[in-house]
Amino acid sequence: MRLLILLLAFLSGLAQAGIRAVYEQDADPGKLVFEIADNGDFRAGAPDGRQYRLVIGGEAYQVAEFEGRPVVARLGDIEEVLRANANGVGRGIMRSLTALAAATPQRIVHNGPIEVNGWRGEVYNVRGAEWEFDRFGPIRDPQGAPYYVVSREPALRQIGPAVRTFTIGELAFGRHLLAESAARVLVDTMDYLAARGTLIESSENGLQLMQAEQAAIDPARLALPAAPLSREALATLVREGRSPFQAIVAP
């Protein structure tokens, strides 16, 4: 029995098979790194590691530096605490504005094939959202609509679900300011694209997949560095304006 326990402990410490993907974007941070294990657990954030997302067994956590040490909060707790402590007047104005935007009829249009850094993909434009985006190149965006490029290449299949989960998770930091209809539009768009492949480029922040390779993922990279804060402790930090948790910038 002792030998079995030691063997299990040894195996649990071995690096897990997985994939590492690096996106570059115009926003801060300039790079987003995804480390994804074969079981779907992943870590995503800037290379400096000062703020990152962990998804373990389907549960999402945010990790940040606070007073020289790592602190952890459940993403669901962050969303609830921000909602409970939002300014009533400002929140009402923002929700009204986003409800108007969401009421604008939108449709996702397939705009043909393209190649991005050697990966084959398909371009999709979001028609009806032109009013809040700048114009892009005439090939991908002749009418000024935002665009996304997704790929069905098998080598990228493991990345797609992680990017979708990460992007929807970013709503935790702003959902309290959005009308429910606006949040639903964002989620539906990501679901639509995820069903068609892995996101490899987006007009949002100039996002582009630069690297994707099979990699051994160190289990320590996918482990919580500290116990999650209680919701009460997190609420205190938010009310005092000292919360270190911020959106990482979604694709």
HUTA-V227433 format. One record per residue. N is the residue number from 1. RES is the residue in one small letter. PSI is psi in whole degrees, -180 to 180 (999 if undefined). Layout:
n=N res=RES psi=PSI
n=N res=RES psi=PSI
//
This chain:
n=1 res=m psi=-44
n=2 res=r psi=-40
n=3 res=l psi=-40
n=4 res=l psi=-44
n=5 res=i psi=-44
n=6 res=l psi=-38
n=7 res=l psi=-43
n=8 res=l psi=-39
n=9 res=a psi=-39
n=10 res=f psi=-46
n=11 res=l psi=-37
n=12 res=s psi=-22
n=13 res=g psi=-7
n=14 res=l psi=149
n=15 res=a psi=141
n=16 res=q psi=145
n=17 res=a psi=148
n=18 res=g psi=-158
n=19 res=i psi=146
n=20 res=r psi=127
n=21 res=a psi=138
n=22 res=v psi=122
n=23 res=y psi=145
n=24 res=e psi=150
n=25 res=q psi=165
n=26 res=d psi=-22
n=27 res=a psi=173
n=28 res=d psi=125
n=29 res=p psi=155
n=30 res=g psi=-20
n=31 res=k psi=143
n=32 res=l psi=125
n=33 res=v psi=127
n=34 res=f psi=128
n=35 res=e psi=112
n=36 res=i psi=122
n=37 res=a psi=160
n=38 res=d psi=-25
n=39 res=n psi=2
n=40 res=g psi=-15
n=41 res=d psi=146
n=42 res=f psi=162
n=43 res=r psi=137
n=44 res=a psi=135
n=45 res=g psi=-173
n=46 res=a psi=155
n=47 res=p psi=-26
n=48 res=d psi=-15
n=49 res=g psi=11
n=50 res=r psi=-21
n=51 res=q psi=120
n=52 res=y psi=165
n=53 res=r psi=137
n=54 res=l psi=132
n=55 res=v psi=114
n=56 res=i psi=119
n=57 res=g psi=32
n=58 res=g psi=-8
n=59 res=e psi=131
n=60 res=a psi=136
n=61 res=y psi=152
n=62 res=q psi=135
n=63 res=v psi=134
n=64 res=a psi=167
n=65 res=e psi=137
n=66 res=f psi=117
n=67 res=e psi=43
n=68 res=g psi=10
n=69 res=r psi=157
n=70 res=p psi=140
n=71 res=v psi=152
n=72 res=v psi=141
n=73 res=a psi=145
n=74 res=r psi=136
n=75 res=l psi=-38
n=76 res=g psi=-36
n=77 res=d psi=-40
n=78 res=i psi=-46
n=79 res=e psi=-45
n=80 res=e psi=-40
n=81 res=v psi=-42
n=82 res=l psi=-39
n=83 res=r psi=-43
n=84 res=a psi=-24
n=85 res=n psi=13
n=86 res=a psi=146
n=87 res=n psi=125
n=88 res=g psi=-46
n=89 res=v psi=-51
n=90 res=g psi=-40
n=91 res=r psi=-42
n=92 res=g psi=-41
n=93 res=i psi=-47
n=94 res=m psi=-40
n=95 res=r psi=-36
n=96 res=s psi=-43
n=97 res=l psi=-43
n=98 res=t psi=-27
n=99 res=a psi=-39
n=100 res=l psi=-44
n=101 res=a psi=-42
n=102 res=a psi=-25
n=103 res=a psi=-14
n=104 res=t psi=122
n=105 res=p psi=128
n=106 res=q psi=149
n=107 res=r psi=148
n=108 res=i psi=126
n=109 res=v psi=128
n=110 res=h psi=128
n=111 res=n psi=17
n=112 res=g psi=174
n=113 res=p psi=160
n=114 res=i psi=161
n=115 res=e psi=133
n=116 res=v psi=112
n=117 res=n psi=37
n=118 res=g psi=-7
n=119 res=w psi=134
n=120 res=r psi=137
n=121 res=g psi=176
n=122 res=e psi=137
n=123 res=v psi=135
n=124 res=y psi=127
n=125 res=n psi=146
n=126 res=v psi=101
n=127 res=r psi=140
n=128 res=g psi=-9
n=129 res=a psi=12
n=130 res=e psi=-29
n=131 res=w psi=-20
n=132 res=e psi=16
n=133 res=f psi=153
n=134 res=d psi=168
n=135 res=r psi=149
n=136 res=f psi=-168
n=137 res=g psi=151
n=138 res=p psi=-23
n=139 res=i psi=-45
n=140 res=r psi=-26
n=141 res=d psi=63
n=142 res=p psi=-21
n=143 res=q psi=10
n=144 res=g psi=10
n=145 res=a psi=149
n=146 res=p psi=151
n=147 res=y psi=157
n=148 res=y psi=146
n=149 res=v psi=126
n=150 res=v psi=151
n=151 res=s psi=143
n=152 res=r psi=14
n=153 res=e psi=130
n=154 res=p psi=-34
n=155 res=a psi=-19
n=156 res=l psi=-1
n=157 res=r psi=-36
n=158 res=q psi=-22
n=159 res=i psi=-36
n=160 res=g psi=-53
n=161 res=p psi=-35
n=162 res=a psi=-42
n=163 res=v psi=-41
n=164 res=r psi=-49
n=165 res=t psi=-43
n=166 res=f psi=-47
n=167 res=t psi=-46
n=168 res=i psi=-34
n=169 res=g psi=-30
n=170 res=e psi=-22
n=171 res=l psi=-20
n=172 res=a psi=-28
n=173 res=f psi=-9
n=174 res=g psi=-2
n=175 res=r psi=-30
n=176 res=h psi=-17
n=177 res=l psi=-3
n=178 res=l psi=144
n=179 res=a psi=149
n=180 res=e psi=-35
n=181 res=s psi=-36
n=182 res=a psi=-43
n=183 res=a psi=-39
n=184 res=r psi=-39
n=185 res=v psi=-44
n=186 res=l psi=-46
n=187 res=v psi=-43
n=188 res=d psi=-38
n=189 res=t psi=-45
n=190 res=m psi=-38
n=191 res=d psi=-42
n=192 res=y psi=-47
n=193 res=l psi=-42
n=194 res=a psi=-31
n=195 res=a psi=-13
n=196 res=r psi=1
n=197 res=g psi=-166
n=198 res=t psi=132
n=199 res=l psi=123
n=200 res=i psi=-12
n=201 res=e psi=150
n=202 res=s psi=147
n=203 res=s psi=-16
n=204 res=e psi=113
n=205 res=n psi=16
n=206 res=g psi=32
n=207 res=l psi=140
n=208 res=q psi=134
n=209 res=l psi=125
n=210 res=m psi=-29
n=211 res=q psi=140
n=212 res=a psi=123
n=213 res=e psi=149
n=214 res=q psi=138
n=215 res=a psi=151
n=216 res=a psi=122
n=217 res=i psi=118
n=218 res=d psi=125
n=219 res=p psi=-30
n=220 res=a psi=-26
n=221 res=r psi=-19
n=222 res=l psi=27
n=223 res=a psi=145
n=224 res=l psi=130
n=225 res=p psi=-9
n=226 res=a psi=163
n=227 res=a psi=144
n=228 res=p psi=143
n=229 res=l psi=149
n=230 res=s psi=159
n=231 res=r psi=-35
n=232 res=e psi=-44
n=233 res=a psi=-39
n=234 res=l psi=-42
n=235 res=a psi=-38
n=236 res=t psi=-44
n=237 res=l psi=-41
n=238 res=v psi=-45
n=239 res=r psi=-32
n=240 res=e psi=-2
n=241 res=g psi=28
n=242 res=r psi=10
n=243 res=s psi=130
n=244 res=p psi=-5
n=245 res=f psi=128
n=246 res=q psi=158
n=247 res=a psi=143
n=248 res=i psi=-15
n=249 res=v psi=107
n=250 res=a psi=151
n=251 res=p psi=999
//
